Amino acid sequence: MVSRNVGGRDRLLRTVLAVALAALAVARLRDGDRTTGLLASVAAVGFGINAVTCFCGLNALFGIDTTSDE
């Protein structure tokens, strides 16, 4: 099992970013801007997965652990 390294405010921020980027993706895709819509979708999924799993690969790579702020 992978250890958690995302918690507290970091997790909340990632959740908010995922929702905001998903809204941006929908808006851009509706306007026909497929490139921005796709990039925002990918970013939203990434931040969403980080928030749900409480794990971030970049945090692990750089030795960052925000679970202590819970």
Contacts in CASP RR format, 6 or more apart in sequence:
PFRMAT RR
TARGET T0000
AUTHOR 0000-0000-0000
METHOD contacts of the structure
MODEL  1
MVSRNVGGRDRLLRTVLAVALAALAVARLRDGDRTTGLLASVAAVGFGIN
AVTCFCGLNALFGIDTTSDE
2 53 0 8 1.000
2 55 0 8 1.000
3 55 0 8 1.000
4 54 0 8 1.000
4 55 0 8 1.000
4 67 0 8 1.000
5 54 0 8 1.000
5 55 0 8 1.000
5 56 0 8 1.000
5 57 0 8 1.000
5 59 0 8 1.000
5 60 0 8 1.000
5 63 0 8 1.000
5 64 0 8 1.000
5 65 0 8 1.000
5 66 0 8 1.000
5 67 0 8 1.000
6 14 0 8 1.000
6 50 0 8 1.000
6 51 0 8 1.000
6 53 0 8 1.000
6 54 0 8 1.000
6 55 0 8 1.000
6 56 0 8 1.000
6 59 0 8 1.000
6 66 0 8 1.000
6 67 0 8 1.000
7 54 0 8 1.000
7 66 0 8 1.000
7 67 0 8 1.000
7 69 0 8 1.000
7 70 0 8 1.000
8 66 0 8 1.000
8 67 0 8 1.000
8 69 0 8 1.000
8 70 0 8 1.000
9 66 0 8 1.000
9 69 0 8 1.000
10 66 0 8 1.000
10 69 0 8 1.000
11 50 0 8 1.000
11 51 0 8 1.000
11 54 0 8 1.000
11 66 0 8 1.000
14 47 0 8 1.000
14 48 0 8 1.000
14 50 0 8 1.000
14 51 0 8 1.000
14 56 0 8 1.000
15 47 0 8 1.000
15 48 0 8 1.000
15 51 0 8 1.000
17 43 0 8 1.000
17 44 0 8 1.000
17 47 0 8 1.000
18 44 0 8 1.000
18 45 0 8 1.000
18 46 0 8 1.000
18 47 0 8 1.000
18 48 0 8 1.000
18 51 0 8 1.000
19 44 0 8 1.000
21 40 0 8 1.000
21 41 0 8 1.000
21 43 0 8 1.000
21 44 0 8 1.000
21 47 0 8 1.000
22 40 0 8 1.000
22 41 0 8 1.000
22 44 0 8 1.000
24 36 0 8 1.000
24 37 0 8 1.000
24 40 0 8 1.000
24 44 0 8 1.000
25 36 0 8 1.000
25 37 0 8 1.000
25 38 0 8 1.000
25 40 0 8 1.000
25 41 0 8 1.000
25 44 0 8 1.000
28 34 0 8 1.000
28 36 0 8 1.000
28 37 0 8 1.000
28 40 0 8 1.000
29 37 0 8 1.000
29 41 0 8 1.000
50 56 0 8 1.000
54 67 0 8 1.000
56 64 0 8 1.000
58 64 0 8 1.000
59 65 0 8 1.000
59 66 0 8 1.000
END
